[in-house]
Amino acid sequence: MTEYVHDTETLLLAGKGDPDAMERVICSNLGLVKSIAFRFAGRGVETEDLIQIGTVGMMKAVRGFDPEKNCRFTTYAVPLIFGEIRRFLRDDGWIKTGREIKASAAAIFRFSEEYEKKNGTAPTMEEICRQTGISEEKAAIAMAASKPALSLSFQDEETGFSPKTWWERTTLRRPLAKLRCGR
């Protein structure tokens, strides 16, 4: 088992762009990256991907490390590795949403979970807005944005709902109505 690289000379060389020094630092500290990445396992992302993202955080730590600050490299690197993985998990997705919308969705989700446990039923939109302090419009946007994206080829077997047929009906409704009116 390799040991973490702590020697200042190698870290400084790696920070200045020496590829051999960078590889040595990354390889010798990969166990640290893996241990952090494993904490995020089970969140819909392959562990190997999390390790790669964590390694990006490690590289940022190498570039930004200043040994004159009297801090061990691993102590400096851990928050950067965590941050890089968290940023990836927060920003990854088919539809990109802002932090405010994500924070609103999280608050709504937390309240709804607690409400359901306590009352045995889902809260109304009015109750959600009153409790969270989020307007109805923002709550609706946050709730819609937090749902997973549906494939256009998806079709609900029970109701027959399909995003594709819904889209076609709603986008073609006005032009078809104009054609009928023109007769």
MDTraj code that builds the backbone (N, CA, C; nanometers):
import mdtraj as md
import numpy as np

residues = "MET THR GLU TYR VAL HIS ASP THR GLU THR LEU LEU LEU ALA GLY LYS GLY ASP PRO ASP ALA MET GLU ARG VAL ILE CYS SER ASN LEU GLY LEU VAL LYS SER ILE ALA PHE ARG PHE ALA GLY ARG GLY VAL GLU THR GLU ASP LEU ILE GLN ILE GLY THR VAL GLY MET MET LYS ALA VAL ARG GLY PHE ASP PRO GLU LYS ASN CYS ARG PHE THR THR TYR ALA VAL PRO LEU ILE PHE GLY GLU ILE ARG ARG PHE LEU ARG ASP ASP GLY TRP ILE LYS THR GLY ARG GLU ILE LYS ALA SER ALA ALA ALA ILE PHE ARG PHE SER GLU GLU TYR GLU LYS LYS ASN GLY THR ALA PRO THR MET GLU GLU ILE CYS ARG GLN THR GLY ILE SER GLU GLU LYS ALA ALA ILE ALA MET ALA ALA SER LYS PRO ALA LEU SER LEU SER PHE GLN ASP GLU GLU THR GLY PHE SER PRO LYS THR TRP TRP GLU ARG THR THR LEU ARG ARG PRO LEU ALA LYS LEU ARG CYS GLY ARG".split()
xyz = np.array([
    [0.0847, -0.1187, 0.0000],
    [0.0000, 0.0000, 0.0000],
    [0.0883, 0.1237, 0.0000],
    [0.0573, 0.2177, -0.0874],
    [0.1378, 0.3389, -0.0944],
    [0.0952, 0.4368, 0.0136],
    [0.1860, 0.5241, 0.0491],
    [0.1558, 0.6244, 0.1498],
    [0.1213, 0.7555, 0.0829],
    [0.0468, 0.8365, 0.1550],
    [0.0123, 0.9677, 0.1022],
    [0.1398, 1.0489, 0.0814],
    [0.1443, 1.1255, -0.0275],
    [0.2583, 1.2123, -0.0522],
    [0.2381, 1.3390, 0.0291],
    [0.3310, 1.3639, 0.1167],
    [0.3260, 1.4848, 0.1985],
    [0.4472, 1.5730, 0.1740],
    [0.5465, 1.5225, 0.1011],
    [0.6686, 1.6018, 0.0907],
    [0.6434, 1.7270, 0.0067],
    [0.6880, 1.8362, 0.0594],
    [0.6630, 1.9676, 0.0028],
    [0.7191, 1.9822, -0.1375],
    [0.8353, 1.9258, -0.1614],
    [0.8994, 1.9406, -0.2922],
    [0.8123, 1.8811, -0.4040],
    [0.7629, 1.7600, -0.3829],
    [0.6782, 1.6950, -0.4847],
    [0.5490, 1.7723, -0.5035],
    [0.4885, 1.8186, -0.3936],
    [0.3644, 1.8941, -0.4029],
    [0.3847, 2.0261, -0.4775],
    [0.4969, 2.0934, -0.4519],
    [0.5251, 2.2195, -0.5222],
    [0.5479, 2.1953, -0.6710],
    [0.6224, 2.0905, -0.7039],
    [0.6455, 2.0579, -0.8453],
    [0.5126, 2.0256, -0.9152],
    [0.4296, 1.9466, -0.8486],
    [0.2995, 1.9110, -0.9064],
    [0.2131, 2.0352, -0.9240],
    [0.2163, 2.1237, -0.8262],
    [0.1381, 2.2472, -0.8323],
    [0.1818, 2.3391, -0.9441],
    [0.3092, 2.3292, -0.9818],
    [0.3626, 2.4133, -1.0901],
    [0.3446, 2.3483, -1.2265],
    [0.2843, 2.2287, -1.2294],
    [0.2527, 2.1663, -1.3572],
    [0.3396, 2.0498, -1.3981],
    [0.4282, 2.0024, -1.3129],
    [0.5110, 1.8866, -1.3455],
    [0.4207, 1.7626, -1.3514],
    [0.4044, 1.7024, -1.4704],
    [0.3112, 1.5892, -1.4840],
    [0.3529, 1.4657, -1.4042],
    [0.4821, 1.4400, -1.3926],
    [0.5275, 1.3235, -1.3153],
    [0.4975, 1.3418, -1.1672],
    [0.5227, 1.4615, -1.1171],
    [0.4947, 1.4899, -0.9763],
    [0.3439, 1.4838, -0.9501],
    [0.2655, 1.5370, -1.0437],
    [0.1193, 1.5342, -1.0294],
    [0.0704, 1.3893, -1.0237],
    [0.1220, 1.3058, -1.1126],
    [0.0814, 1.1656, -1.1148],
    [0.1190, 1.0961, -0.9847],
    [0.2365, 1.1257, -0.9333],
    [0.2813, 1.0640, -0.8080],
    [0.1908, 1.1059, -0.6923],
    [0.1558, 1.2340, -0.6865],
    [0.0679, 1.2826, -0.5794],
    [-0.0706, 1.2188, -0.5914],
    [-0.1244, 1.2176, -0.7132],
    [-0.2580, 1.1613, -0.7342],
    [-0.2597, 1.0125, -0.6995],
    [-0.1641, 0.9385, -0.7520],
    [-0.1602, 0.7934, -0.7279],
    [-0.1419, 0.7604, -0.5808],
    [-0.0573, 0.8349, -0.5139],
    [-0.0320, 0.8031, -0.3730],
    [-0.1454, 0.8489, -0.2820],
    [-0.2309, 0.9375, -0.3301],
    [-0.3434, 0.9862, -0.2502],
    [-0.4783, 0.9351, -0.3018],
    [-0.4763, 0.8409, -0.3934],
    [-0.5997, 0.7894, -0.4514],
    [-0.6888, 0.7214, -0.3472],
    [-0.6276, 0.6623, -0.2464],
    [-0.7055, 0.6003, -0.1381],
    [-0.7936, 0.7022, -0.0671],
    [-0.7422, 0.8229, -0.0499],
    [-0.8191, 0.9305, 0.0116],
    [-0.9393, 0.9664, -0.0768],
    [-0.9142, 0.9790, -0.2054],
    [-1.0215, 1.0109, -0.3003],
    [-1.1273, 0.9006, -0.2974],
    [-1.0844, 0.7746, -0.3006],
    [-1.1790, 0.6625, -0.3006],
    [-1.2629, 0.6604, -0.1732],
    [-1.1986, 0.6839, -0.0598],
    [-1.2736, 0.6797, 0.0668],
    [-1.3815, 0.7877, 0.0695],
    [-1.3535, 0.9028, 0.0117],
    [-1.4539, 1.0093, 0.0057],
    [-1.5615, 0.9739, -0.0969],
    [-1.5213, 0.9234, -0.2122],
    [-1.6169, 0.8881, -0.3178],
    [-1.7144, 0.7805, -0.2700],
    [-1.6669, 0.6837, -0.1928],
    [-1.7539, 0.5760, -0.1442],
    [-1.8638, 0.6291, -0.0523],
    [-1.8413, 0.7431, 0.0109],
    [-1.9446, 0.8021, 0.0963],
    [-2.0648, 0.8492, 0.0151],
    [-2.0437, 0.8717, -0.1134],
    [-2.1511, 0.9208, -0.2001],
    [-2.2116, 0.8091, -0.2857],
    [-2.1718, 0.6864, -0.2614],
    [-2.2234, 0.5725, -0.3388],
    [-2.3738, 0.5589, -0.3169],
    [-2.4415, 0.5063, -0.4178],
    [-2.5850, 0.4838, -0.4062],
    [-2.6694, 0.6051, -0.4385],
    [-2.6124, 0.7025, -0.5060],
    [-2.6888, 0.8231, -0.5411],
    [-2.7129, 0.8333, -0.6907],
    [-2.7131, 0.7174, -0.7564],
    [-2.7435, 0.7152, -0.8983],
    [-2.6256, 0.7422, -0.9889],
    [-2.5058, 0.7433, -0.9334],
    [-2.3849, 0.7672, -1.0117],
    [-2.2886, 0.6531, -0.9832],
    [-2.2256, 0.6029, -1.0872],
    [-2.1284, 0.4944, -1.0703],
    [-2.0142, 0.5397, -0.9793],
    [-1.9658, 0.4488, -0.8963],
    [-1.8573, 0.4807, -0.8044],
    [-1.7321, 0.5249, -0.8802],
    [-1.7040, 0.4612, -0.9922],
    [-1.5871, 0.5000, -1.0724],
    [-1.5966, 0.6457, -1.1177],
    [-1.7169, 0.6894, -1.1536],
    [-1.7372, 0.8286, -1.1936],
    [-1.7114, 0.9221, -1.0756],
    [-1.7583, 0.8823, -0.9578],
    [-1.7348, 0.9630, -0.8379],
    [-1.5860, 0.9736, -0.8067],
    [-1.5137, 0.8640, -0.8276],
    [-1.3689, 0.8657, -0.8043],
    [-1.3020, 0.9604, -0.9034],
    [-1.3452, 0.9575, -1.0283],
    [-1.2877, 1.0486, -1.1277],
    [-1.3150, 1.1942, -1.0909],
    [-1.4365, 1.2229, -1.0492],
    [-1.4715, 1.3595, -1.0092],
    [-1.3906, 1.3990, -0.8853],
    [-1.3765, 1.3071, -0.7909],
    [-1.2946, 1.3336, -0.6719],
    [-1.1496, 1.3600, -0.7077],
    [-1.1005, 1.2914, -0.8099],
    [-0.9630, 1.3120, -0.8549],
    [-0.9453, 1.4527, -0.9128],
    [-1.0484, 1.5038, -0.9768],
    [-1.0438, 1.6429, -1.0247],
    [-1.0281, 1.7363, -0.9043],
    [-1.1027, 1.7079, -0.7962],
    [-1.0879, 1.7862, -0.6733],
    [-0.9473, 1.7761, -0.6171],
    [-0.8895, 1.6566, -0.6239],
    [-0.7518, 1.6371, -0.5769],
    [-0.6545, 1.7214, -0.6597],
    [-0.6746, 1.7242, -0.7914],
    [-0.5871, 1.8033, -0.8780],
    [-0.5998, 1.9526, -0.8465],
    [-0.7200, 1.9972, -0.8181],
    [-0.7394, 2.1374, -0.7797],
    [-0.6680, 2.1664, -0.6476],
    [-0.6722, 2.0689, -0.5582],
    [-0.6032, 2.0853, -0.4304],
    [-0.4526, 2.0950, -0.4507],
    [-0.3990, 2.0120, -0.5393],
    [-0.2552, 2.0153, -0.5674],
    [-0.2160, 2.1528, -0.6210],
    [-0.2968, 2.2055, -0.7134],
    [-0.2652, 2.3355, -0.7743],
    [-0.2776, 2.4516, -0.6768],
    [-0.3686, 2.4383, -0.5792],
    [-0.3909, 2.5493, -0.4872],
    [-0.3214, 2.5371, -0.3537],
    [-0.2509, 2.4276, -0.3312],
    [-0.1883, 2.4044, -0.2012],
    [-0.0719, 2.4996, -0.1769],
    [-0.0698, 2.5563, -0.0574],
    [0.0392, 2.6461, -0.0161],
    [0.0980, 2.5919, 0.1137],
    [0.2181, 2.5317, 0.1059],
    [0.2763, 2.4713, 0.2260],
    [0.3116, 2.5741, 0.3341],
    [0.3183, 2.6994, 0.2979],
    [0.3518, 2.8030, 0.3966],
    [0.2355, 2.8320, 0.4911],
    [0.1190, 2.7790, 0.4636],
    [0.0010, 2.8012, 0.5489],
    [-0.0015, 2.7067, 0.6691],
    [0.1016, 2.6225, 0.6827],
    [0.1113, 2.5273, 0.7944],
    [-0.0111, 2.4360, 0.8035],
    [-0.0455, 2.3748, 0.6930],
    [-0.1585, 2.2835, 0.6856],
    [-0.1127, 2.1604, 0.6083],
    [-0.1483, 2.0427, 0.6569],
    [-0.1127, 1.9215, 0.5833],
    [-0.1887, 1.9189, 0.4517],
    [-0.1282, 1.8608, 0.3509],
    [-0.1913, 1.8565, 0.2198],
    [-0.3245, 1.7837, 0.2238],
    [-0.3298, 1.6704, 0.2921],
    [-0.4541, 1.5929, 0.2954],
    [-0.5661, 1.6717, 0.3649],
    [-0.5319, 1.7470, 0.4667],
    [-0.6304, 1.8309, 0.5354],
    [-0.6847, 1.9366, 0.4402],
    [-0.5980, 1.9904, 0.3568],
    [-0.6384, 2.0903, 0.2575],
    [-0.7206, 2.0257, 0.1454],
    [-0.6834, 1.9045, 0.1062],
    [-0.7464, 1.8397, -0.0093],
    [-0.8866, 1.7881, 0.0183],
    [-0.9129, 1.7407, 0.1384],
    [-1.0420, 1.6769, 0.1678],
    [-1.1616, 1.7662, 0.1331],
    [-1.1672, 1.8923, 0.1788],
    [-1.2839, 1.9734, 0.1438],
    [-1.2960, 1.9989, -0.0072],
    [-1.1857, 2.0072, -0.0778],
    [-1.1917, 2.0279, -0.2223],
    [-1.2446, 1.9045, -0.2943],
    [-1.2058, 1.7873, -0.2480],
    [-1.2558, 1.6626, -0.3070],
    [-1.4062, 1.6502, -0.2797],
    [-1.4459, 1.6713, -0.1532],
    [-1.5879, 1.6679, -0.1183],
    [-1.6655, 1.7686, -0.2027],
    [-1.6134, 1.8891, -0.2113],
    [-1.6811, 1.9954, -0.2852],
    [-1.7008, 1.9630, -0.4314],
    [-1.5995, 1.9042, -0.4922],
    [-1.6090, 1.8700, -0.6345],
    [-1.7156, 1.7635, -0.6573],
    [-1.7213, 1.6638, -0.5700],
    [-1.8222, 1.5585, -0.5834],
    [-1.9616, 1.6147, -0.5568],
    [-1.9745, 1.6957, -0.4523],
    [-2.1059, 1.7556, -0.4225],
    [-2.1533, 1.8437, -0.5377],
    [-2.0631, 1.9220, -0.5930],
    [-2.0982, 2.0095, -0.7053],
    [-2.1477, 1.9264, -0.8238],
    [-2.0782, 1.8174, -0.8506],
    [-2.1187, 1.7292, -0.9602],
    [-2.2582, 1.6735, -0.9351],
    [-2.2823, 1.6231, -0.8140],
    [-2.4128, 1.5646, -0.7823],
    [-2.5229, 1.6702, -0.7861],
    [-2.4900, 1.7894, -0.7409],
    [-2.5889, 1.8973, -0.7411],
    [-2.6211, 1.9426, -0.8828],
    [-2.5202, 1.9565, -0.9663],
    [-2.5384, 2.0132, -1.0997],
    [-2.5664, 1.9104, -1.2071],
    [-2.5474, 1.7822, -1.1755],
    [-2.5674, 1.6791, -1.2767],
    [-2.7154, 1.6533, -1.2947],
    [-2.7551, 1.6340, -1.4161],
    [-2.8944, 1.6031, -1.4460],
    [-2.9271, 1.6444, -1.5875],
    [-3.0393, 1.5951, -1.6341],
    [-3.0804, 1.6265, -1.7705],
    [-3.1230, 1.7711, -1.7820],
    [-3.1901, 1.8196, -1.6790],
    [-3.2406, 1.9555, -1.6809],
    [-3.1656, 2.0340, -1.5742],
    [-3.1042, 2.1432, -1.6147],
    [-3.0280, 2.2249, -1.5213],
    [-3.1211, 2.3240, -1.4523],
    [-3.1153, 2.3274, -1.3204],
    [-3.1958, 2.4209, -1.2438],
    [-3.1057, 2.4976, -1.1490],
    [-3.1473, 2.6164, -1.1132],
    [-3.0691, 2.7017, -1.0252],
    [-3.0724, 2.6550, -0.8813],
    [-2.9824, 2.7100, -0.8018],
    [-2.9732, 2.6720, -0.6606],
    [-3.0998, 2.7065, -0.5835],
    [-3.1589, 2.8224, -0.6140],
    [-3.2793, 2.8646, -0.5417],
    [-3.3932, 2.7651, -0.5636],
    [-3.4076, 2.7192, -0.6868],
    [-3.5132, 2.6223, -0.7169],
    [-3.4849, 2.4903, -0.6463],
    [-3.3587, 2.4473, -0.6466],
    [-3.3226, 2.3227, -0.5783],
    [-3.3444, 2.3337, -0.4281],
    [-3.3101, 2.4499, -0.3709],
    [-3.3303, 2.4703, -0.2268],
    [-3.4797, 2.4695, -0.1941],
    [-3.5612, 2.5322, -0.2781],
    [-3.7062, 2.5327, -0.2572],
    [-3.7615, 2.3912, -0.2655],
    [-3.7160, 2.3150, -0.3656],
    [-3.7621, 2.1768, -0.3817],
    [-3.7248, 2.0936, -0.2592],
    [-3.6049, 2.1147, -0.2071],
    [-3.5618, 2.0395, -0.0885],
    [-3.6475, 2.0747, 0.0325],
    [-3.6780, 2.2033, 0.0507],
    [-3.7620, 2.2457, 0.1630],
    [-3.9025, 2.1874, 0.1504],
    [-3.9553, 2.1892, 0.0290],
    [-4.0888, 2.1326, 0.0054],
    [-4.0884, 1.9825, 0.0327],
    [-3.9854, 1.9138, -0.0142],
    [-3.9750, 1.7698, 0.0056],
    [-3.9686, 1.7364, 0.1550],
    [-3.8825, 1.8091, 0.2294],
    [-3.8699, 1.7842, 0.3740],
    [-4.0038, 1.8049, 0.4453],
    [-4.0694, 1.9178, 0.4148],
    [-4.1985, 1.9456, 0.4788],
    [-4.3009, 1.8382, 0.4427],
    [-4.3084, 1.8024, 0.3160],
    [-4.4060, 1.7034, 0.2703],
    [-4.3849, 1.5684, 0.3381],
    [-4.2578, 1.5274, 0.3509],
    [-4.2266, 1.4003, 0.4191],
    [-4.2745, 1.4030, 0.5639],
    [-4.2411, 1.5123, 0.6353],
    [-4.2813, 1.5241, 0.7758],
    [-4.4340, 1.5281, 0.7885],
    [-4.4979, 1.6037, 0.7005],
    [-4.6432, 1.6176, 0.7029],
    [-4.7108, 1.4827, 0.6804],
    [-4.6621, 1.4075, 0.5818],
    [-4.7210, 1.2764, 0.5515],
    [-4.7049, 1.1789, 0.6674],
    [-4.5875, 1.1803, 0.7303],
    [-4.5657, 1.0911, 0.8453],
    [-4.6610, 1.1259, 0.9583],
    [-4.6798, 1.2551, 0.9800],
    [-4.7634, 1.3006, 1.0911],
    [-4.9126, 1.2837, 1.0627],
    [-4.9556, 1.3154, 0.9392],
    [-5.0986, 1.3195, 0.9079],
    [-5.1482, 1.2043, 0.8212],
    [-5.0579, 1.1263, 0.7653],
    [-5.0990, 1.0137, 0.6826],
    [-5.1498, 1.0511, 0.5448],
    [-5.1342, 1.1747, 0.5066],
    [-5.1779, 1.2222, 0.3754],
    [-5.0831, 1.3320, 0.3268],
    [-5.0838, 1.3548, 0.1982],
    [-4.9960, 1.4580, 0.1416],
    [-5.0523, 1.5970, 0.1712],
    [-4.9657, 1.6949, 0.1929],
    [-5.0140, 1.8312, 0.2184],
    [-5.0675, 1.8958, 0.0905],
    [-5.1558, 1.9926, 0.1079],
    [-5.2049, 2.0680, -0.0069],
    [-5.1006, 2.1731, -0.0449],
    [-5.1156, 2.2292, -0.1631],
    [-5.0238, 2.3339, -0.2075],
    [-5.0297, 2.4525, -0.1106],
    [-5.1482, 2.4842, -0.0633],
    [-5.1652, 2.5953, 0.0311],
    [-5.0853, 2.5701, 0.1597],
    [-5.0940, 2.4477, 0.2109],
    [-5.0203, 2.4124, 0.3332],
    [-4.8693, 2.4184, 0.3095],
    [-4.8259, 2.3702, 0.1949],
    [-4.6832, 2.3733, 0.1607],
    [-4.6333, 2.5170, 0.1575],
    [-4.7078, 2.6032, 0.0899],
    [-4.6652, 2.7429, 0.0752],
    [-4.6656, 2.8158, 0.2091],
    [-4.7701, 2.7922, 0.2886],
    [-4.7791, 2.8581, 0.4190],
    [-4.6629, 2.8151, 0.5093],
    [-4.6326, 2.6861, 0.5104],
    [-4.5295, 2.6338, 0.5997],
    [-4.3880, 2.6701, 0.5546],
    [-4.3635, 2.6654, 0.4233],
    [-4.2276, 2.6899, 0.3733],
    [-4.2001, 2.8366, 0.3422],
    [-4.3069, 2.9162, 0.3266],
    [-4.2892, 3.0566, 0.2921],
    [-4.2553, 3.0783, 0.1446],
    [-4.2813, 2.9785, 0.0641],
    [-4.2542, 2.9849, -0.0797],
    [-4.3859, 3.0146, -0.1511],
    [-4.3819, 3.1049, -0.2491],
    [-4.5038, 3.1381, -0.3233],
    [-4.5517, 3.0161, -0.4014],
    [-4.6819, 3.0175, -0.4372],
    [-4.7377, 2.9043, -0.5123],
    [-4.6657, 2.8848, -0.6452],
    [-4.6372, 2.9952, -0.7120],
    [-4.5700, 2.9860, -0.8420],
    [-4.4315, 2.9228, -0.8282],
    [-4.3531, 2.9704, -0.7300],
    [-4.2184, 2.9149, -0.7099],
    [-4.2249, 2.7704, -0.6620],
    [-4.3247, 2.7387, -0.5799],
    [-4.3398, 2.6011, -0.5318],
    [-4.3722, 2.5078, -0.6479],
    [-4.4612, 2.5520, -0.7373],
    [-4.4973, 2.4694, -0.8528],
    [-4.3762, 2.4474, -0.9431],
    [-4.2985, 2.5517, -0.9639],
    [-4.1783, 2.5397, -1.0469],
    [-4.0791, 2.4442, -0.9814],
    [-4.0569, 2.4598, -0.8511],
    [-3.9612, 2.3751, -0.7795],
    [-4.0053, 2.2283, -0.7811],
    [-4.1332, 2.2053, -0.7621],
    [-4.1835, 2.0676, -0.7612],
    [-4.1719, 2.0042, -0.8996],
    [-4.2008, 2.0821, -1.0028],
    [-4.1893, 2.0290, -1.1394],
    [-4.0440, 2.0032, -1.1750],
    [-3.9552, 2.0932, -1.1329],
    [-3.8135, 2.0793, -1.1668],
    [-3.7484, 1.9624, -1.0945],
    [-3.8040, 1.9230, -0.9808],
    [-3.7425, 1.8140, -0.9046],
    [-3.7856, 1.6763, -0.9533],
    [-3.8832, 1.6713, -1.0430],
    [-3.9278, 1.5426, -1.0972],
    [-3.8300, 1.4977, -1.2053],
    [-3.8138, 1.3670, -1.2187],
    [-3.7244, 1.3191, -1.3247],
    [-3.7828, 1.3479, -1.4621],
    [-3.6953, 1.3661, -1.5586],
    [-3.7394, 1.3901, -1.6962],
    [-3.8011, 1.2629, -1.7526],
    [-3.9020, 1.2803, -1.8371],
    [-3.9658, 1.1662, -1.9026],
    [-3.9193, 1.1581, -2.0465],
    [-3.8989, 1.0394, -2.0913],
    [-3.8654, 1.0178, -2.2314],
    [-3.9890, 1.0446, -2.3158],
    [-3.9684, 1.0993, -2.4341],
    [-4.0819, 1.1228, -2.5228],
    [-4.1468, 0.9916, -2.5663],
    [-4.0729, 0.8828, -2.5558],
    [-4.1294, 0.7530, -2.5938],
    [-4.2032, 0.6857, -2.4772],
    [-4.2001, 0.7472, -2.3579],
    [-4.2689, 0.6919, -2.2415],
    [-4.4195, 0.6934, -2.2646],
    [-4.4866, 0.5877, -2.2216],
    [-4.6321, 0.5861, -2.2246],
    [-4.6811, 0.5123, -2.1016],
    [-4.7667, 0.5780, -2.0257],
    [-4.8241, 0.5189, -1.9061],
    [-4.9245, 0.4124, -1.9495],
    [-4.9009, 0.2889, -1.9075],
    [-4.9852, 0.1779, -1.9506],
    [-5.1272, 0.1918, -1.8989],
    [-5.1426, 0.2487, -1.7806],
    [-5.2741, 0.2590, -1.7190],
    [-5.3596, 0.3695, -1.7822],
    [-5.2991, 0.4878, -1.7998],
    [-5.3761, 0.6031, -1.8487],
    [-5.3566, 0.6288, -1.9979],
    [-5.2510, 0.5731, -2.0553],
    [-5.2213, 0.5981, -2.1959],
    [-5.1500, 0.7300, -2.2186],
    [-5.1154, 0.8017, -2.1087],
    [-5.0473, 0.9303, -2.1213],
    [-4.9099, 0.9128, -2.1844],
    [-4.8784, 1.0021, -2.2752],
    [-4.7477, 1.0039, -2.3394],
    [-4.7063, 1.1494, -2.3585],
    [-4.5865, 1.1887, -2.3148],
    [-4.5421, 1.3269, -2.3356],
    [-4.5444, 1.3667, -2.4833],
    [-4.5148, 1.2715, -2.5704],
    [-4.5120, 1.3023, -2.7131],
    [-4.6511, 1.3385, -2.7637],
    [-4.7510, 1.2582, -2.7283],
    [-4.8859, 1.2893, -2.7762],
    [-4.9387, 1.4158, -2.7099],
    [-4.9053, 1.4369, -2.5828],
    [-4.9451, 1.5609, -2.5160],
    [-4.8835, 1.6803, -2.5869],
    [-4.7556, 1.6733, -2.6168],
    [-4.6843, 1.7825, -2.6838],
    [-4.7460, 1.8099, -2.8212],
    [-4.7717, 1.7036, -2.8952],
    [-4.8313, 1.7210, -3.0282],
    [-4.9686, 1.7857, -3.0188],
    [-5.0497, 1.7428, -2.9235],
    [-5.1838, 1.8001, -2.9081],
    [-5.1784, 1.9475, -2.8689],
    [-5.0916, 1.9799, -2.7723],
    [-5.0877, 2.1177, -2.7240],
    [-5.0226, 2.2118, -2.8236],
    [-4.9210, 2.1668, -2.8951],
    [-4.8546, 2.2556, -2.9902],
    [-4.9309, 2.2675, -3.1206],
    [-5.0093, 2.1668, -3.1561],
    [-5.0852, 2.1716, -3.2815],
    [-5.2272, 2.2241, -3.2623],
    [-5.2720, 2.2362, -3.1394],
    [-5.4095, 2.2779, -3.1130],
    [-5.4396, 2.4154, -3.1731],
    [-5.3557, 2.5161, -3.1465],
    [-5.3805, 2.6518, -3.1971],
    [-5.3769, 2.6582, -3.3502],
    [-5.2701, 2.6044, -3.4135],
    [-5.2703, 2.6110, -3.5606],
    [-5.3903, 2.5397, -3.6224],
    [-5.4301, 2.4264, -3.5660],
    [-5.5463, 2.3545, -3.6197],
    [-5.6746, 2.4334, -3.5984],
    [-5.6849, 2.4996, -3.4824],
    [-5.8039, 2.5804, -3.4556],
    [-5.8131, 2.6960, -3.5548],
    [-5.7002, 2.7565, -3.5895],
    [-5.6995, 2.8659, -3.6868],
    [-5.7437, 2.8151, -3.8242],
    [-5.6996, 2.6963, -3.8600],
    [-5.7380, 2.6413, -3.9895],
    [-5.8885, 2.6166, -3.9942],
    [-5.9437, 2.5648, -3.8864],
    [-6.0882, 2.5375, -3.8803],
    [-6.1678, 2.6670, -3.8847],
    [-6.1154, 2.7698, -3.8141],
    [-6.1854, 2.8988, -3.8112],
    [-6.1845, 2.9657, -3.9468],
    [-6.0806, 2.9408, -4.0255],
    [-6.0664, 3.0032, -4.1555],
    [-6.1614, 2.9472, -4.2587],
    [-6.2282, 2.8380, -4.2315],
    [-6.3193, 2.7745, -4.3286],
    [-6.4465, 2.8506, -4.3445],
])
top = md.Topology()
chain = top.add_chain()
for i, resn in enumerate(residues, 1):
    res = top.add_residue(resn, chain, resSeq=i)
    for name in ("N", "CA", "C"):
        top.add_atom(name, md.element.get_by_symbol(name[0]), res)
traj = md.Trajectory(xyz[None], top)
